[in-house]
Amino acid sequence: MPHPIFHASISKMSGGGSKLVKNSSKGSTFFTMLLLSLISLSISGIIVQWAYNEIMPSIYASYSDKPFVPLSWRDSIILVLLTHALIW
């Protein structure tokens, strides 16, 4: 037989999630999360672009005679998205 306090807490949780979120704020929560995700991806892309363009010229020079082509922001975002897809 479960403990009475444990049983009372389970019966309170059986109603579902938090009731504090109102229906009108669900849309703004979605757009807030979307905006934060885009900002996070942009910052990750900038960090990847900076790190690649700082480190790779010295590594590339030792392996190839061709000129180094820096990574663009668009390419770095694609690399970040591919990495996130592999992790998920």
TORKE-117341 format. One line per field, with one value per atom (N, C-alpha, C, O, CB): y, x negated, z negated; atom name. Coordinates in Angstrom, 2 decimals, m for minus. Glycine has a CB too. Layout:
% TORKE-117341
v <- c(Y  ...) $
u <- c(X  ...) $
w <- c(Z  ...) $
at <- c(CA  ...) $
//
This chain:
% TORKE-117341
v <- c(m1.18  0.00  1.24  1.35  0.00  2.18  3.37  4.28  4.26  4.13  5.06  6.02  7.04  7.43  6.72  7.50  8.44  9.76  10.31  8.74  10.27  11.53  11.30  12.14  12.08  10.19  9.87  9.70  10.17  8.58  9.04  8.83  10.16  10.35  7.89  11.09  12.39  13.20  13.89  13.16  13.13  13.90  13.34  14.10  13.90  12.03  11.43  11.81  12.08  9.89  11.84  12.20  13.65  14.00  11.94  14.51  15.90  16.02  16.88  16.76  15.17  15.24  14.57  14.74  14.60  13.84  13.11  14.01  13.54  12.07  15.29  16.22  16.72  17.36  17.38  16.48  16.94  17.91  17.90  17.58  18.77  19.71  20.92  20.94  20.15  21.91  23.13  23.89  23.99  24.02  24.42  25.20  26.69  27.49  24.95  27.07  28.48  29.09  30.30  28.65  28.29  28.79  28.99  28.04  27.83  30.22  30.52  30.28  30.24  31.98  30.13  29.85  30.98  30.73  29.58  32.24  33.37  33.47  34.06  34.65  32.91  33.02  31.86  31.87  33.11  30.87  29.73  30.16  29.68  28.64  31.07  31.56  32.35  32.20  32.40  33.20  34.00  33.12  33.42  35.11  32.05  31.13  30.44  30.25  30.08  30.06  29.43  30.37  29.98  29.00  31.63  32.58  32.95  33.24  33.82  32.95  33.20  32.08  32.33  33.36  30.84  29.69  29.67  29.34  28.37  30.03  30.09  31.16  30.92  30.38  32.32  33.40  33.01  33.27  34.67  32.40  31.97  30.88  30.87  31.45  29.99  28.95  29.55  29.14  27.94  30.53  31.18  31.96  31.96  32.10  32.63  33.35  32.37  32.63  34.18  31.26  30.25  29.66  29.49  29.13  29.35  28.83  29.86  29.52  28.39  31.13  32.18  32.33  32.46  33.51  32.33  32.44  31.23  31.37  32.58  30.04  28.83  28.92  28.53  27.58  29.42  29.58  30.56  30.33  30.04  31.65  32.64  32.04  32.27  33.90  31.27  30.64  29.62  29.56  29.96  28.81  27.81  28.50  28.08  26.90  29.55  30.28  30.90  30.79  31.39  31.52  32.14  31.09  31.28  32.91  29.98  28.95  28.32  28.10  27.88  28.01  27.39  28.33  27.91  27.01  29.58  30.53  30.89  31.36  31.79  30.68  30.93  29.72  29.89  31.28  28.53  27.33  26.69  26.28  26.32  26.60  25.83  26.37  25.56  25.72  27.67  28.09  27.47  27.09  29.59  27.36  26.77  25.27  24.73  27.05  24.58  23.15  22.90  21.98  22.53  23.71  23.55  23.82  23.17  24.49  24.76  25.11  23.96  23.82  26.35  23.14  22.04  20.84  19.96  21.61  20.79  19.65  19.95  19.02  19.12  21.21  21.50  22.73  23.61  21.72  22.76  23.92  24.92  26.03  23.48  24.52  25.39  26.47  26.28  24.58  27.62  28.69  28.30  27.60  30.01  28.75  28.47  29.29  30.49  28.77  28.65  29.34  29.43  28.40  28.59  30.65  30.77  30.28  30.30  32.21  29.87  29.37  30.56  31.47  28.46  30.55  31.63  31.35  30.24  31.80  32.37  32.22  31.21  30.43  33.58  31.23  30.28  28.84  27.96  30.59  28.62  27.28  26.83  25.66  27.23  27.77  27.42  27.08  26.19  28.56  27.77  27.44  26.04  25.27  28.50  25.72  24.38  23.32  22.27  24.28  23.59  22.66  22.49  21.38  23.15  23.58  23.51  22.70  21.87  24.92  22.93  22.19  20.70  19.86  22.75  20.37  18.96  18.30  17.15  18.84  19.02  18.49  18.26  17.23  19.45  19.22  19.05  17.88  17.16  20.34  17.69  16.57  15.23  14.26  16.68  15.18  13.94  13.66  12.50  14.00  14.72  14.54  14.10  13.26  15.84  14.65  14.29  12.95  12.44  15.32) $
u <- c(m0.85  0.00  m0.89  m1.78  0.96  m0.67  m1.51  m1.31  m0.27  m1.23  m2.32  m2.27  m1.17  m1.00  m3.65  m0.42  0.69  0.24  0.97  1.39  m0.92  m1.38  m1.72  m1.40  m2.62  m2.34  m2.67  m1.39  m1.31  m3.53  m0.39  0.88  1.58  2.17  1.79  1.53  2.17  1.47  2.13  2.17  0.15  m0.57  m0.32  m0.26  m2.07  m0.17  0.13  1.54  1.75  m0.01  2.48  3.84  3.91  4.76  4.82  3.06  3.03  2.43  2.84  2.23  1.46  0.78  1.57  1.23  m0.58  2.60  3.31  4.15  4.71  4.19  4.25  5.05  4.34  4.98  5.45  3.06  2.34  1.25  0.74  3.29  0.90  m0.19  0.21  1.26  m0.73  m0.63  m0.43  0.78  1.01  m1.67  1.55  2.73  2.42  3.32  3.87  1.17  0.81  0.74  0.89  m0.50  0.52  0.41  1.81  2.59  m0.42  2.12  3.42  3.39  2.32  3.83  4.55  4.64  4.08  3.52  6.08  4.22  3.76  2.25  1.71  4.34  1.55  0.09  m0.59  m1.82  m0.39  0.15  m0.48  m1.13  m2.21  0.55  m0.49  m1.06  m2.32  m3.30  m0.05  m2.32  m3.50  m4.64  m5.81  m3.18  m4.32  m5.35  m6.01  m7.22  m4.76  m5.21  m5.75  m6.70  m7.80  m4.61  m6.27  m7.11  m8.35  m9.40  m6.32  m8.25  m9.42  m10.43  m11.63  m9.02  m9.96  m10.86  m11.45  m12.63  m10.10  m10.66  m11.17  m12.25  m13.28  m10.03  m12.02  m13.00  m14.29  m15.38  m12.41  m14.15  m15.34  m16.11  m17.34  m14.93  m15.40  m16.06  m16.83  m17.95  m15.03  m16.23  m16.91  m18.14  m19.17  m15.95  m18.02  m19.17  m20.27  m21.45  m18.75  m19.90  m20.89  m21.59  m22.81  m20.22  m20.83  m21.44  m22.35  m23.41  m20.35  m21.94  m22.76  m24.08  m25.14  m22.01  m24.02  m25.24  m26.14  m27.36  m24.90  m25.54  m26.33  m26.99  m28.15  m25.44  m26.27  m26.83  m27.99  m28.98  m25.76  m27.87  m28.94  m30.18  m31.30  m28.48  m29.98  m31.10  m31.79  m33.02  m30.61  m31.00  m31.58  m32.35  m33.45  m30.48  m31.78  m32.44  m33.75  m34.78  m31.51  m33.74  m34.95  m36.02  m37.18  m34.62  m35.63  m36.60  m37.20  m38.41  m35.95  m36.38  m36.87  m37.84  m38.91  m35.70  m37.44  m38.28  m39.56  m40.51  m37.49  m39.61  m40.84  m41.79  m43.00  m40.49  m41.23  m42.06  m42.45  m43.59  m41.33  m41.51  m41.74  m42.81  m43.43  m40.48  m43.07  m44.12  m45.48  m46.19  m44.26  m45.84  m47.15  m47.16  m48.17  m47.53  m46.06  m45.98  m45.92  m46.56  m44.76  m45.14  m44.96  m46.25  m46.52  m43.86  m47.05  m48.30  m49.30  m50.12  m48.92  m49.24  m50.19  m49.79  m50.61  m50.34  m48.55  m48.07  m47.81  m47.75  m46.84  m47.64  m47.22  m47.96  m48.37  m45.71  m48.11  m48.71  m47.65  m47.99  m49.56  m46.40  m45.32  m45.06  m45.36  m44.04  m44.51  m44.23  m43.07  m42.14  m43.89  m43.15  m42.11  m40.86  m40.95  m42.63  m39.70  m38.42  m37.73  m37.41  m37.52  m37.51  m36.88  m35.43  m34.75  m36.94  m34.98  m33.61  m32.66  m32.90  m33.50  m31.59  m30.61  m29.63  m29.58  m29.85  m28.86  m27.89  m26.81  m26.36  m27.26  m26.41  m25.39  m25.90  m25.16  m25.00  m27.13  m27.71  m27.85  m27.64  m29.07  m28.19  m28.33  m26.97  m26.89  m28.99  m25.91  m24.56  m24.16  m23.58  m23.52  m24.46  m24.15  m24.92  m24.37  m24.49  m26.18  m26.97  m26.39  m26.34  m28.42  m25.96  m25.33  m24.04  m23.80  m25.05  m23.22  m21.95  m22.21  m21.51  m21.11  m23.18  m23.52  m24.03  m23.69  m24.57  m24.82  m25.33  m24.20  m24.16  m26.36  m23.27  m22.11  m21.24  m20.69  m21.27  m21.11  m20.31  m20.96  m20.26  m20.14  m22.29  m22.97  m22.84  m22.76  m24.44  m22.82  m22.72  m21.32  m21.17  m23.10  m20.30  m18.92  m18.62  m17.52  m17.90) $
w <- c(0.00  0.00  0.00  m0.84  m1.22  0.94  1.01  m0.21  m0.87  2.28  m0.46  m1.56  m1.28  m0.12  m1.77  m2.31  m2.07  m1.42  m0.60  m3.37  m1.78  m1.18  0.29  1.13  m1.95  0.60  1.98  2.80  3.93  2.04  2.23  2.93  3.19  4.26  2.12  2.23  2.40  3.50  4.28  1.07  3.55  4.56  5.96  6.92  4.26  6.08  7.39  7.84  9.02  7.33  6.93  7.33  7.76  8.59  6.18  7.23  7.68  9.08  9.85  6.70  9.42  10.71  11.83  13.00  10.61  11.51  12.55  13.45  14.44  11.92  13.12  13.92  15.15  15.99  13.09  15.32  16.51  16.14  15.02  17.50  17.10  16.91  16.11  15.48  18.23  16.15  15.38  15.89  17.10  15.42  14.98  15.35  15.42  15.65  14.35  15.21  15.19  16.59  16.72  14.50  17.62  18.98  19.54  19.64  19.88  19.90  20.47  21.98  22.59  20.16  22.57  24.00  24.85  25.91  24.38  24.40  25.20  25.24  26.18  24.66  24.27  24.25  24.95  25.07  22.83  25.41  26.09  27.39  27.73  26.37  28.13  29.38  29.15  29.88  30.12  28.14  27.86  27.34  27.58  26.85  26.63  26.17  27.36  27.38  25.20  28.35  29.55  30.28  30.66  30.49  30.47  31.18  30.38  30.97  31.52  29.06  28.23  28.38  28.52  26.75  28.35  28.52  29.93  30.10  28.25  30.94  32.31  32.44  33.06  33.29  31.84  31.89  31.16  31.66  31.28  30.00  29.25  30.00  29.97  27.87  30.68  31.47  32.65  32.93  31.99  33.32  34.44  33.98  34.65  35.17  32.83  32.28  31.91  32.18  31.05  31.30  30.92  32.14  32.14  30.12  33.19  34.42  35.08  35.60  35.41  35.05  35.63  34.89  35.51  35.63  33.56  32.76  33.00  33.11  31.26  33.07  33.35  34.72  34.88  33.27  35.70  37.04  37.06  37.75  38.00  36.32  36.26  35.59  36.04  35.50  34.53  33.83  34.73  34.78  32.52  35.45  36.37  37.48  37.84  36.96  38.04  39.13  38.63  39.31  39.69  37.48  36.94  36.66  37.02  35.65  36.00  35.64  36.89  36.96  34.76  37.87  39.11  39.83  40.26  40.03  39.96  40.70  39.95  40.57  40.98  38.66  37.89  37.91  38.00  36.44  37.82  37.66  38.98  39.16  36.81  39.90  41.12  42.07  42.76  41.86  42.17  43.12  42.83  43.75  43.09  41.56  41.25  41.51  41.97  39.78  41.24  41.51  43.01  43.53  40.81  43.71  45.15  45.91  46.93  45.65  45.44  46.12  46.09  47.00  45.49  45.06  44.97  45.83  46.07  43.54  46.30  47.08  48.55  49.36  46.47  48.91  50.27  50.81  50.06  50.34  52.13  52.79  53.26  53.66  53.97  53.22  53.65  52.60  51.43  53.91  53.02  52.04  51.12  51.52  52.77  49.90  48.91  49.21  49.48  47.48  49.16  49.35  47.99  47.39  50.41  47.48  46.17  46.18  47.21  45.70  45.02  44.86  44.74  43.95  43.61  45.52  45.43  44.29  43.75  46.77  43.93  42.85  43.22  42.39  42.50  44.48  44.95  44.84  44.40  46.41  45.23  45.13  43.68  43.36  45.81  42.81  41.40  40.77  39.92  40.62  41.18  40.68  41.15  40.39  41.16  42.40  42.91  42.13  41.81  44.42  41.82  41.02  39.62  39.09  40.94  39.02  37.68  37.74  36.87  37.13  38.75  38.88  39.11  38.54  40.03  39.93  40.15  38.87  38.58  41.26  38.11  36.84  35.86  35.17  36.24  35.79  34.89  35.34  34.51  34.85  36.64  37.14  36.77  36.48  38.67  36.79  36.40  34.91  34.49  36.79  34.11  32.66  32.26  31.38  31.92  32.90  32.54  33.11  32.93  33.04) $
at <- c(N  CA  C  O  CB  N  CA  C  O  CB  N  CA  C  O  CB  N  CA  C  O  CB  N  CA  C  O  CB  N  CA  C  O  CB  N  CA  C  O  CB  N  CA  C  O  CB  N  CA  C  O  CB  N  CA  C  O  CB  N  CA  C  O  CB  N  CA  C  O  CB  N  CA  C  O  CB  N  CA  C  O  CB  N  CA  C  O  CB  N  CA  C  O  CB  N  CA  C  O  CB  N  CA  C  O  CB  N  CA  C  O  CB  N  CA  C  O  CB  N  CA  C  O  CB  N  CA  C  O  CB  N  CA  C  O  CB  N  CA  C  O  CB  N  CA  C  O  CB  N  CA  C  O  CB  N  CA  C  O  CB  N  CA  C  O  CB  N  CA  C  O  CB  N  CA  C  O  CB  N  CA  C  O  CB  N  CA  C  O  CB  N  CA  C  O  CB  N  CA  C  O  CB  N  CA  C  O  CB  N  CA  C  O  CB  N  CA  C  O  CB  N  CA  C  O  CB  N  CA  C  O  CB  N  CA  C  O  CB  N  CA  C  O  CB  N  CA  C  O  CB  N  CA  C  O  CB  N  CA  C  O  CB  N  CA  C  O  CB  N  CA  C  O  CB  N  CA  C  O  CB  N  CA  C  O  CB  N  CA  C  O  CB  N  CA  C  O  CB  N  CA  C  O  CB  N  CA  C  O  CB  N  CA  C  O  CB  N  CA  C  O  CB  N  CA  C  O  CB  N  CA  C  O  CB  N  CA  C  O  CB  N  CA  C  O  CB  N  CA  C  O  CB  N  CA  C  O  CB  N  CA  C  O  CB  N  CA  C  O  CB  N  CA  C  O  CB  N  CA  C  O  CB  N  CA  C  O  CB  N  CA  C  O  CB  N  CA  C  O  CB  N  CA  C  O  CB  N  CA  C  O  CB  N  CA  C  O  CB  N  CA  C  O  CB  N  CA  C  O  CB  N  CA  C  O  CB  N  CA  C  O  CB  N  CA  C  O  CB  N  CA  C  O  CB  N  CA  C  O  CB  N  CA  C  O  CB  N  CA  C  O  CB  N  CA  C  O  CB  N  CA  C  O  CB  N  CA  C  O  CB  N  CA  C  O  CB  N  CA  C  O  CB  N  CA  C  O  CB  N  CA  C  O  CB  N  CA  C  O  CB  N  CA  C  O  CB) $
//
